[in-house]
Amino acid sequence: MIAQDQPTCFPEKVCAAVSSRQDGTMLDRTQGNRHANDIVTNRQMFCKEVNIDYRQCVYQIISYDDENTYDTICQVDAPNTLGVSADVLYTQSKGVGLFLPIADCIGTVIYDPQMGALAVAHIGRHASIANTLQKTIRYFEKQGSDVRNLLIWMAPSVKRSDYWLDYFVYKDAPEWRPFVNETADGIYLDLQGYNRARAIEAGVQESHIYESPVNTATDRNYFSHSSGDTSGRFAVVAVLH
């Protein structure tokens, strides 16, 4: 865990943290067992370092199956280390940690200090196309939140300069155009900028959105799928106290 990369935007009632390569991988995608003993030990040790009990966490399972719509929001009220398949975990329960293994995608923590509500969202390209962050903000609103109170932190992730695609079918869509660079060698996407814009459009105050400057594609302290780490994952964890 790297001290200067931790979020500082949340009050003491929320503990949120991001692991690094030195904490070991939080998921090995080459193994059939996502809860292998050595992997679970890494999770436990990382959580212990930030005063979270991994046994009280909900492990977030991200599916890339064809039928996944990438906008599934699940409210959780009790720990489940075996895992819950969801693109977003939401809770108002104190002591229930939300644990997300991740690589280049944006691990996003959303907190409402008035409602005492917390969510962790997996925001990658698929979830961005599905406008999952904006849908999560609307979910908070349906639970009674005033979206102007929401605080959003985006964890270390791949930046526009390094998020390359050979094609992107939405490159000319008006909402995407400002966040697409089309070059001779392909297309580069600004997922952080796109999602920031969608959050502001949904009513979140611009000053309440915080983005980690860490680029996982170039910072070797973090696992990066785009840089060849096809198996390793770091993690974002958050809990209400």
N, C-alpha and C positions, 0 to 999 in steps of 0.2 A: 504494500500500500504506500502510495506516494503522498506525503502530507500536503504539498502545495496543489495537488490535483483534486482535493476533496471539495465538495460544495460548501459554501459559507453563507448561502442566502437564506437558509432555514433557521427558525428559532430553535431553542433548546428542546422543545416538545417533539421535535423530529430528529432522528438520527438517520443520515443518509451517507453512504460511502461507496467508493469504487475501488476494486482491487487492481493489482497490476501483475505483470508476469512473475515478479519475485514471490508472490503469494501462491504460485502454482496454478495450473489450469483448473477452472471450475466446472468444466465439461470436456470430455474427450469424445468427439464425434466419430472417431474411428472405432470406438467400443460399442457393443450392443447394449451394455449395461450403463445407463447414464448415472447410476448411483454406486459405481465401483468404490470399494473401501478407500482407496487412496484419494480419489476425487472428493468424496464426502469429507475426508480428513482435511483437505485443503479448504473446503467451504467452512467447516467448523472453526478452523484456526483463524481464517480471515474474519469471520463474524465475531469471534472472541476478541480480536484485536480492537474492534469498534464497539465492544460491549453489547453485542447482540447474541442471543442464544439461537444457534441454527435450528435447534429442535423446535423452536417456536416460529419458524419461517414457513412460508408457502413457496415452494419451488415452482418457478414459471417455466412451462414447456412451450416452446415455439415450434409450430408445425409448418412445414413447407409443402404439405400435401396439396394436390391439385384442387381439392374441394375447399381449402381454407380461404376465407374471404379477408383475412388479415385485419379484421376490425372487431374481434370478439372481446367484450369487456365482461369480466367476471368479478362479482363482489365476493370477498372472502372474509370470514369471521373467525376462523380457527386455523391453526397450523396444519400444513400438509407437505411434508418433505418428500413424499413420493411424487408429488407434482400435480399441477392443474394446467390443462391446455388452454391458453388464453393469450391474446395479444396485449391485453391490459389487465392488471390486477388492481382492484379498488377495495379499500377498507376504511371503516371508521372504528375498528377495534384496536384498542391499545395493546401493545405487546406482540402483535402479529406481524412478523417481518415479511417483506415482499422481496424475493430473491430472484434476480434475472441474470443468467449467463449470457454473454454477448461478445461480439467481435467488433466489426466496423459500424454496425447499425447504432442508432441513437437510443441509449438507455435513458428514458426520460422520467423524471420524478415530478409529480404534480401534488401540491399541498394547498389545502384551504385552512388557514389559521382560525377562521371564525367557526366553521363547521367541525373542525377536527377530522378532516377527511384526507386520505392519502392514496395515491395511485402510482404504479410503476408501469410504464408503457414501452413496448419494443417497437421502435419506429425506424423501419428500414424503407427500402424503395417500395415494396408491396404495400406496407401500411401507409406510406405517404400518398400513394395513388388512391388508396381507400379513404384518405383523409381521417385516419384513425385518431390523430391528436385532437382534431376539431370535434370529432364524435365523443372523445373522452371528456372534453370540456363541456359539451352539451349534457353528458351523463352527470357530471358534477352539478350542473344547473338543475337537472331533474331531481336530484337528491336534496336540493334546497340551497346550493351554493350561489353566492353572487360572484360571477366569474371575474369581476374586477379585483377580488381578493386573492385570486389564485397566484401561487408562486410556482414557476416552472424552471427546472434545471435540466440541461442536456449534457450528458456525460461525454467523456472522450469518444470520438468517432471519426470516421473518415471524412476528410474535407473536400471541398469542391475541386481543389487542384489535383486530387488523386483518385476521385471516384469516377472511373472511366467505364463507359459502355460503348459497345460497337453500334448500338442503335437504341432509340427510346421513342416509342410510338406516340408519347404525349409531348414531344419536344416543341411542337408548334401550338399547343393549347395555351390560351391566354394566361391562365393561372401559373403555368410552368415556365413560360418563355423567359422571364427575368432570372430564372434559376438554372438555365441551361447554357452551357458553352459548347457550341458545335465547331469542331476543328477538323483538319484534314485527317487526323488519326482516330476520330471518334467523338463521343459526346461526354461531357463532364457535368455532373449534377451537384447542385448545392442543396442537399437535403435539410441542413440546418436552417438556411435562409427560407426555404419553402415552408417548413413547418412553423418557423417563427411568424411568417406572414399569415398563415392560416390561424394561428393562435390569436394574433392581434385582431384579425377579421372576426373571430368568435367573441371578442370583447375583453381578452386579457390585456392588462396594461403592459405596454412595451417595456417599461422599467422593471417589470416583475418577471422578465424572461432572461435567464442566465445560460450562457453557452460555454462549455469548457473549450479552451483554445487548443487542447491537445488533439493532434492529428494522428490517429491510430495507424495510418498507412506509413508514417515516417518515424514515429516514436517507438523504438523497440522495447520500451517498457510495457507495451500493450500487445496482446494478440491481435492480429489483423488478417482476416480472410483474404483481402485483396493483395496482401503482401506475402501470401503463401502459407499462413497458419490455418490450414483447413480443419484442424482438429481442436486446437486450444481455444479457450474462452476465458476472459476475465468476467467480473460480475459487478452488478449494481445491486445494492441492498438498501432498504429503507424501512423504518418502523416508527410508529407513534408511541411516545412515552406518556 
